């Protein structure tokens, strides 16, 4: 599938950086004082164990399963894996052009952090906004945190607008979009990666029928979030 493997490459990059840091630490310990030299075996062994555990968690965190995309017309899929903790009406002026429905998905550090296209169509809007790194469990973080707003112009129903705001959290410090403005995507395609805990807000037209409820756990590229009837 499109952009498959990007998350795994990000994981290996982080693991490589951590290995370099560990190596520098080991070299420093070896050339230290006699007391440090005595402690070196313990320090190196402990550091190696911590690095192995960190590497295993990083590979787990950056897992990137293929989405089993459901068939059907006029569907809007969840763009991220996580828990639905907000369903409300809000205003999104940049792409949606005003009042719209919002479904917010909280991604814990145990969830998959690759996001998927909610609809087939064109990426009609792309904007990165610098900001803070509030805890993503706080729903107001969308107003303050670093985020990327993606606007999708659906192929079905033609021209319907679906917005997805990717929001960094207190741990998540980098949003990695795979797509760019003007690109064509298919429902369920990989579109981005958020490194560590975060949130994804989905903006829907008022006429969209929401099919999830508060507390539901959704799977990116698979769970039907809403339909146009």
Helices and strands as residue ranges (DSSP letters): H 6-30, H 34-61, E 75-77, E 82-92, E 98-107, E 114-116, E 121-129, G 139-143, E 147-154, E 161-168, E 175-177, E 184-185, E 190-194, E 198-204, E 209-210, E 217-218, E 224-227
